[in-house]
Amino acid sequence: MNLSLNAQQRSFQAHPFLEKKIGQHFPIENYKNDEGKNFSPTELEGKISLINFWSTNCAPCIEELPYLNKLKEALGTKVNFIAITHDPKEKVDKFLAKHTFNFVHITDSEQELKSYFSLIRNPLNFIIDKNGNVQEITGNIDETKMEQILKILNE
């Protein structure tokens, strides 16, 4: 699969401070799973991934949940769906008891997020190609972006 990283050929324009992430390996190995173990650097290889950066007290993050869940329903296990937050696991678990959000959740990631982003504004969504590299970056996902996101994730 040959993914073009040319800004004119991408579907979304990222904020200038994020543009340098395009084409770069996403460092999933810096994040920990539920058992507190770091993910493998090859964790995202072989499948396209949608990584959602969010927090439980972010209104736009909550507003995009139905769209994120629709993407997950439409594509199932064909795509990795991962949500990353700085919020503690307990807070996320309480949130998930009240809200449907069918992604794999990585919590307690404040240090990892600070080391990766000079500034993060939630929600933020990364589409990672089958080689584990950042292909697309967009803010919140809504009805206007659904068709394009589905198209990219189906490649």
Secondary structure, DSSP 8 states (H G I E B T S, - for coil): ------TTTSSS---HHHHTTTTSB--GGGSB-TTS-B--TTTTTTS-EEEEE--TT-HHHHHHHHHHHHHHHHHGGGSEEEEE-SS-HHHHHHHHHHS---SEEE---HHHHHHH-SS--SSEEEEE-TTSBEEEEES---HHHHHHHHHHHT-
